[in-house]
Amino acid sequence: MDAAALYLEIRQRTQSGLLIIRKLKPESWPVDITVRPSSIELKNVKECTTINFPPEVRIVPSSCRGLQYVLGDGLHMRLLVQAGLNTKLIPAVGDVLKPKKSCTFYCQSCGESVLKDRTFLRVLSLPGEDWSDLVEEWCCHPNPFNDSMFHPQNGDCFLGHNYFLVNSGSESPGPESKIPHSESQDATSRGSSSVTNSTADSRVLCRRCKALLGEGVPSGATKYYFTELFVQPSKVRFGVIPRSPFIQSIVAQCLEELSSAKNTFRFTIKGTDGTIYILMWLLNSDSLLVESLGNLASSNNFTVLEHDTSSNLRLLEIRKAVKVLYHPCVKSRNKDLADAWKSDMGVHSLTFPLKTCLELLLILSRSNISLPPSLRWMNSFQVAFLKM
């Protein structure tokens, strides 16, 4: 029974959980299964295996119901679960940025310092993306709001849902950022004058790895995407965070914030060129996941939590996650639905660099394939988790 593994999905609000014992091989049957508050024991005539739950998880064994064996999945059961979360989440940019507090912004891909020791006098949240379209519904006279009031001045940092704006004039020249106007100049000298006014002129690239960090906007501000920069107080040493967990956390926090603030649960994920790459439907934001895949050394499967294969596989961890339904839209897939969502006022659009959109799609696909087969689809949508 060395290959036996657990999958436990917990809903915090209802304190309920779906427990699946995976990879029980027929040659190991019959198996006696004992569910205890803090562990589960698998026993047959040859061996006895005990898998301990994380200390934050307490099962109520007497609540076990819906016991059934699902071919391809394993043994399903539903239980009451009391669970908390003591692990630290990756902090959101808005939680780190505070007025009159010095912060340093790093390229998340390579760790290069982009904005060093920046102190903002004001850190303010921007209104929703469609605020100007709704002004006519609020006022009985012409728009009284001046657009310039939403343009950051020196010492300002304005926060959107998935980006922040700083005044371009307040950025010190040098290694912190690179706006490649020289690209258009070089192209012009080669006879390609049409490139001069292209959107490429406003791109902000990392000086070291050339990753797209943001773009200039007509108001004289620079827009940086949350998924591309890691922010820390200047006195704190920079710590590397793997790319996949970082993207998952930032996108999950963004979806959770928008669903709470705007009662929006459907999203289109767009590239900076306006192309839709993913349709995403937030199913719930109160999930906790506990998972192992038994002997990962002999398994080609991915895991939702991306365990370190060198760690002790019997010591499970608990992670907060959001559960989403999604459709990929690359190569014109799901085009009709994407067109319908594009014109639907109940769908919110989120824009990220093209590379990040493709990375996010890969993360969703890996999460989906790691789930038990019976849990991978719902109403024609694929199911995935983004951990926080």
LINGI-V976478 format. One record per residue. N is the residue number from 1. RES is the residue in one letter. PHI is phi in radians with two decimals (NA if undefined). BURIAL is + if it has 16 or more other C-alpha atoms within 10 Angstrom, else -. Layout:
N;RES;PHI;BURIAL
N;RES;PHI;BURIAL
This chain:
1;M;NA;+
2;D;-1.09;-
3;A;-1.46;-
4;A;-1.06;+
5;A;-2.49;+
6;L;-2.07;+
7;Y;-2.32;+
8;L;-2.29;+
9;E;-1.91;+
10;I;-2.00;+
11;R;-1.76;+
12;Q;-1.14;+
13;R;-1.14;-
14;T;-1.71;-
15;Q;0.91;-
16;S;-2.07;+
17;G;-2.51;+
18;L;-1.84;+
19;L;-1.90;+
20;I;-2.17;+
21;I;-1.64;+
22;R;-1.72;+
23;K;1.06;+
24;L;-1.42;+
25;K;-1.31;-
26;P;-0.97;-
27;E;-1.20;-
28;S;-1.58;-
29;W;-1.30;-
30;P;-1.30;-
31;V;-2.20;+
32;D;-1.57;-
33;I;-1.98;-
34;T;-2.06;-
35;V;-1.72;-
36;R;-1.95;-
37;P;-0.97;-
38;S;-2.10;+
39;S;-2.81;+
40;I;-2.34;+
41;E;-2.04;-
42;L;-2.01;+
43;K;-2.42;+
44;N;-2.28;-
45;V;-1.21;-
46;K;-1.73;-
47;E;-2.68;-
48;C;-2.36;-
49;T;-2.11;-
50;T;-2.07;-
51;I;-2.02;+
52;N;-1.58;+
53;F;-1.36;+
54;P;-1.02;+
55;P;-1.07;+
56;E;-1.35;-
57;V;-1.86;+
58;R;-2.26;+
59;I;-1.53;+
60;V;-1.83;-
61;P;-0.98;+
62;S;-1.20;-
63;S;-1.56;-
64;C;-1.03;+
65;R;-2.66;-
66;G;1.10;-
67;L;-1.22;-
68;Q;-2.76;-
69;Y;-1.73;-
70;V;-1.91;-
71;L;-1.03;-
72;G;1.61;-
73;D;-1.76;+
74;G;2.29;+
75;L;-1.55;+
76;H;-1.69;+
77;M;-2.72;+
78;R;-1.99;+
79;L;-2.51;+
80;L;-1.43;+
81;V;-2.35;+
82;Q;-1.76;+
83;A;-2.51;+
84;G;-2.15;-
85;L;-2.56;-
86;N;-1.84;-
87;T;-1.32;-
88;K;-1.40;-
89;L;-1.54;-
90;I;-1.13;-
91;P;-1.16;+
92;A;-1.28;-
93;V;-1.02;+
94;G;-1.11;+
95;D;-1.39;-
96;V;-1.55;-
97;L;-1.30;+
98;K;-2.31;+
99;P;-1.02;-
100;K;1.11;-
101;K;-2.04;-
102;S;-1.28;+
103;C;-2.31;+
104;T;-2.13;+
105;F;-1.85;+
106;Y;-2.02;+
107;C;-1.11;+
108;Q;-1.21;+
109;S;-1.30;+
110;C;-2.23;-
111;G;1.54;+
112;E;-1.14;+
113;S;-1.25;+
114;V;-1.79;+
115;L;-2.17;+
116;K;-1.79;+
117;D;0.87;+
118;R;-1.62;+
119;T;-2.10;+
120;F;-1.77;+
121;L;-1.36;-
122;R;-2.32;+
123;V;-2.19;+
124;L;-2.20;+
125;S;-1.49;-
126;L;-1.36;+
127;P;-1.20;-
128;G;-1.00;-
129;E;-1.02;-
130;D;-1.78;-
131;W;-1.07;-
132;S;-1.18;-
133;D;-1.25;-
134;L;-1.67;-
135;V;-1.02;-
136;E;-1.10;-
137;E;-1.36;-
138;W;-1.54;-
139;C;-2.02;-
140;C;-1.73;-
141;H;-2.44;-
142;P;-0.93;-
143;N;-0.87;-
144;P;-1.50;-
145;F;-1.59;-
146;N;-1.58;-
147;D;-1.00;-
148;S;-1.14;-
149;M;-1.20;-
150;F;-1.79;-
151;H;-1.82;+
152;P;-1.17;+
153;Q;-1.67;+
154;N;-1.01;-
155;G;1.56;+
156;D;-1.81;+
157;C;-2.41;+
158;F;-1.84;+
159;L;-1.79;+
160;G;-1.65;+
161;H;-1.33;+
162;N;-2.33;+
163;Y;-2.75;+
164;F;-2.35;+
165;L;-2.00;+
166;V;-2.27;+
167;N;-1.25;+
168;S;-1.11;+
169;G;-1.20;-
170;S;-1.54;-
171;E;-1.46;+
172;S;-1.32;-
173;P;-1.21;-
174;G;2.17;-
175;P;-1.35;-
176;E;-1.16;+
177;S;-2.59;+
178;K;-2.47;+
179;I;-1.83;+
180;P;-1.36;-
181;H;-1.09;-
182;S;-1.08;-
183;E;-1.07;-
184;S;-1.24;+
185;Q;-1.15;+
186;D;-1.10;-
187;A;-1.14;-
188;T;-1.11;-
189;S;-1.12;-
190;R;-1.61;-
191;G;1.72;-
192;S;-1.75;-
193;S;-1.15;-
194;S;-1.18;-
195;V;-1.36;+
196;T;-0.96;+
197;N;-1.73;-
198;S;-1.31;-
199;T;-1.18;-
200;A;-1.09;+
201;D;-1.08;+
202;S;-1.69;+
203;R;-1.19;+
204;V;-1.92;+
205;L;-1.95;+
206;C;-1.20;+
207;R;-1.12;+
208;R;-1.51;+
209;C;-1.80;-
210;K;1.17;-
211;A;-1.18;+
212;L;-1.32;+
213;L;-1.73;+
214;G;-3.14;+
215;E;-2.76;+
216;G;-1.38;+
217;V;-2.06;-
218;P;-1.00;-
219;S;-1.31;-
220;G;1.58;-
221;A;-1.90;+
222;T;-2.04;+
223;K;-1.75;+
224;Y;-1.98;+
225;Y;-1.54;+
226;F;-1.00;+
227;T;-1.27;+
228;E;-1.89;+
229;L;-2.18;+
230;F;-1.91;+
231;V;-1.94;+
232;Q;-2.44;+
233;P;-0.95;+
234;S;-1.03;+
235;K;-1.44;-
236;V;-1.62;-
237;R;-1.18;-
238;F;-1.18;+
239;G;-2.07;-
240;V;-1.25;-
241;I;-2.06;-
242;P;-0.94;-
243;R;-1.05;-
244;S;-1.07;+
245;P;-1.04;+
246;F;-1.14;+
247;I;-1.06;+
248;Q;-1.00;+
249;S;-1.13;+
250;I;-1.12;+
251;V;-1.17;+
252;A;-1.08;+
253;Q;-1.13;+
254;C;-1.12;+
255;L;-1.09;+
256;E;-1.11;+
257;E;-1.12;-
258;L;-1.16;+
259;S;-1.14;+
260;S;-1.35;-
261;A;-1.40;-
262;K;-2.08;-
263;N;0.95;-
264;T;-1.90;+
265;F;-2.20;+
266;R;-1.96;+
267;F;-2.44;+
268;T;-1.88;+
269;I;-1.75;+
270;K;-1.95;+
271;G;-1.47;+
272;T;-1.15;+
273;D;-1.54;-
274;G;1.56;-
275;T;-1.33;-
276;I;-1.45;+
277;Y;-1.90;+
278;I;-2.52;+
279;L;-1.80;+
280;M;-2.31;+
281;W;-2.17;+
282;L;-1.32;+
283;L;-1.55;+
284;N;-2.74;+
285;S;-2.12;+
286;D;-2.08;-
287;S;-1.46;+
288;L;-2.17;+
289;L;-2.07;+
290;V;-2.26;+
291;E;-2.66;+
292;S;-2.47;+
293;L;-2.11;+
294;G;1.13;+
295;N;-1.46;-
296;L;-1.18;+
297;A;-1.10;-
298;S;-1.86;-
299;S;-2.10;-
300;N;-1.73;-
301;N;-1.35;-
302;F;-1.46;+
303;T;-2.10;+
304;V;-1.02;+
305;L;-1.69;+
306;E;0.90;-
307;H;-1.09;+
308;D;-1.33;-
309;T;-1.18;-
310;S;-1.56;-
311;S;-1.46;-
312;N;-1.28;-
313;L;-1.26;+
314;R;-1.50;+
315;L;-1.69;-
316;L;-1.42;+
317;E;-2.10;+
318;I;-1.94;+
319;R;-2.36;+
320;K;-1.37;+
321;A;-2.67;+
322;V;-1.90;+
323;K;-1.80;+
324;V;-2.24;+
325;L;-1.84;+
326;Y;-2.61;+
327;H;-2.24;+
328;P;-1.30;+
329;C;-2.13;+
330;V;-1.21;-
331;K;0.94;-
332;S;1.13;-
333;R;-1.19;-
334;N;0.95;-
335;K;-1.10;-
336;D;-1.09;-
337;L;-1.19;-
338;A;-1.09;+
339;D;-1.13;-
340;A;-1.18;-
341;W;-1.19;+
342;K;-1.07;+
343;S;-1.74;-
344;D;-1.60;-
345;M;-1.17;-
346;G;-1.49;-
347;V;-1.87;+
348;H;-1.76;+
349;S;-1.77;+
350;L;-2.13;+
351;T;-1.95;+
352;F;-2.41;+
353;P;-1.00;+
354;L;-0.95;+
355;K;-1.04;-
356;T;-1.19;+
357;C;-1.04;+
358;L;-1.22;+
359;E;-1.10;+
360;L;-1.12;+
361;L;-1.10;+
362;L;-1.13;-
363;I;-1.07;+
364;L;-1.10;+
365;S;-1.13;+
366;R;-1.15;+
367;S;-1.11;+
368;N;-1.07;+
369;I;-1.27;+
370;S;-1.41;+
371;L;-1.30;+
372;P;-0.96;-
373;P;-0.89;-
374;S;-1.24;-
375;L;-1.84;-
376;R;-1.48;+
377;W;-2.31;-
378;M;-2.63;-
379;N;0.88;-
380;S;1.29;-
381;F;-1.56;+
382;Q;-1.46;+
383;V;-1.86;+
384;A;-2.70;+
385;F;-2.10;+
386;L;-2.01;+
387;K;-1.45;+
388;M;-1.96;+
